Amino acid sequence: MVLHLSHPVPALSTSIPSIRLNGVAAWFRLPLRIQEEIGALAVALAVAGVGKDVAADIGGDAAAWPYQVACVELGARLGYLVHEALSLSDTDPRPVPDLRPFGIRQCGSCGCTDNYGSFEGARSWAGEELCSACAPPAAPG
């Protein structure tokens, strides 16, 4: 299986891999059998995640436990299946998923989004794909 990657992005000192995985392109390269299994796992994982949140709100941690277990088990299975389907070796640097094809604004350097700021503390955007933490310092002036 050949992994389709989108454009490389500059690496930061945080050791974030500079390769972005275009999940949409990778999905369409997978055999239908693998797509079906990944899709079923993804649906079950999403249902378990929502169930965990609802159960925790209604009945606390004990009520959420079976959903939490399901999330961990399904997430692990999904991760293993995708890892194998994309033929990633244990020694390859892991590509960072490119969230932009899903309509999620993402810094091309550190990977932060509108909902999750940079490790450097960014809270704004310096450009279309560049957060304020990754932008070069403004020239004095």
C-alpha positions as CSV (number, residue, x, y, z in Angstrom):
1,M,0.0,0.0,0.0
2,V,1.4,3.4,-1.0
3,L,0.7,6.2,1.5
4,H,-0.5,9.4,-0.1
5,L,0.9,12.4,1.8
6,S,0.2,16.0,1.3
7,H,2.8,18.7,1.2
8,P,5.7,18.7,3.7
9,V,5.5,21.4,6.3
10,P,8.4,23.0,8.3
11,A,9.4,21.1,11.5
12,L,9.5,22.8,14.9
13,S,11.7,22.1,17.8
14,T,8.8,20.1,19.3
15,S,9.9,17.1,17.0
16,I,6.5,17.0,15.3
17,P,6.9,15.0,12.0
18,S,7.0,17.3,9.0
19,I,4.9,14.9,6.9
20,R,1.1,15.3,6.8
21,L,-1.2,12.3,6.0
22,N,-4.0,13.2,3.7
23,G,-6.6,10.8,5.3
24,V,-9.1,11.3,2.5
25,A,-6.6,10.3,-0.2
26,A,-5.3,7.4,1.9
27,W,-8.9,6.1,2.5
28,F,-9.6,5.8,-1.2
29,R,-6.4,3.8,-1.8
30,L,-7.6,1.2,0.8
31,P,-9.3,-2.1,-0.4
32,L,-13.1,-2.1,0.1
33,R,-12.8,-4.8,2.8
34,I,-10.5,-2.7,4.9
35,Q,-12.7,0.4,4.4
36,E,-15.7,-1.5,5.6
37,E,-13.9,-2.7,8.8
38,I,-12.4,0.7,9.5
39,G,-15.9,2.3,8.9
40,A,-17.6,-0.1,11.3
41,L,-14.9,0.5,14.0
42,A,-15.2,4.3,13.5
43,V,-18.9,4.2,13.9
44,A,-18.7,2.0,17.0
45,L,-16.0,4.2,18.5
46,A,-18.0,7.4,17.9
47,V,-21.1,5.9,19.5
48,A,-19.0,4.7,22.5
49,G,-17.4,8.2,22.9
50,V,-20.8,9.9,22.9
51,G,-22.2,7.2,25.2
52,K,-19.3,7.7,27.6
53,D,-19.9,11.5,27.9
54,V,-23.7,11.0,28.4
55,A,-23.3,8.2,30.9
56,A,-20.7,10.2,32.9
57,D,-23.1,13.2,33.0
58,I,-26.0,11.1,34.1
59,G,-24.4,8.4,36.3
60,G,-20.8,9.4,36.9
61,D,-17.6,7.4,36.3
62,A,-19.1,4.0,37.1
63,A,-21.8,4.4,34.5
64,A,-19.3,5.6,31.9
65,W,-16.8,2.8,32.5
66,P,-18.2,0.3,29.9
67,Y,-18.1,3.0,27.3
68,Q,-14.6,4.0,28.3
69,V,-13.5,0.4,27.9
70,A,-15.2,0.2,24.5
71,C,-13.4,3.4,23.5
72,V,-10.0,2.1,24.4
73,E,-10.5,-1.3,22.8
74,L,-12.1,0.0,19.6
75,G,-9.4,2.8,19.4
76,A,-6.6,0.3,19.7
77,R,-8.2,-2.0,17.1
78,L,-8.8,0.9,14.7
79,G,-5.2,2.1,15.2
80,Y,-3.7,-1.3,14.6
81,L,-5.8,-1.9,11.5
82,V,-5.0,1.5,9.9
83,H,-1.3,1.0,10.8
84,E,-1.2,-2.3,9.0
85,A,-3.4,-1.1,6.1
86,L,-1.1,1.8,5.4
87,S,2.0,-0.4,5.8
88,L,3.6,1.8,8.4
89,S,6.6,0.2,10.0
90,D,7.4,0.7,13.7
91,T,10.5,2.6,12.7
92,D,8.9,5.1,10.3
93,P,8.2,8.6,11.6
94,R,4.5,8.9,12.0
95,P,2.8,11.3,9.6
96,V,0.6,13.9,11.4
97,P,-3.0,13.7,10.1
98,D,-3.9,16.6,7.9
99,L,-7.2,17.9,9.3
100,R,-7.8,20.5,6.6
101,P,-9.6,18.1,4.2
102,F,-12.2,17.7,7.0
103,G,-12.8,21.5,7.3
104,I,-10.7,21.9,10.5
105,R,-8.3,24.8,10.4
106,Q,-4.8,23.6,11.3
107,C,-1.4,25.2,11.6
108,G,0.9,23.8,8.9
109,S,3.8,24.0,11.3
110,C,2.8,22.7,14.8
111,G,-0.6,21.1,13.9
112,C,-2.7,23.2,16.4
113,T,-6.4,24.0,15.6
114,D,-9.0,26.5,16.6
115,N,-10.0,24.2,19.5
116,Y,-6.5,23.1,20.6
117,G,-3.8,25.7,20.8
118,S,-0.1,25.2,20.2
119,F,2.3,24.0,22.8
120,E,3.8,27.4,22.5
121,G,0.5,29.0,23.7
122,A,-1.0,30.3,20.4
123,R,-4.4,31.7,20.7
124,S,-4.7,33.4,17.3
125,W,-3.8,33.0,13.6
126,A,-1.0,34.8,11.9
127,G,-2.0,33.5,8.5
128,E,-4.3,31.0,6.8
129,E,-2.2,28.0,7.9
130,L,0.1,29.5,10.5
131,C,-0.7,30.1,14.2
132,S,0.8,33.1,16.1
133,A,3.2,30.8,18.1
134,C,4.8,29.6,14.9
135,A,4.9,32.9,13.1
136,P,8.3,34.6,12.8
137,P,8.7,37.5,15.3
138,A,7.6,40.8,14.0
139,A,10.4,43.1,12.9
140,P,10.9,46.0,15.3
141,G,9.6,49.0,13.9
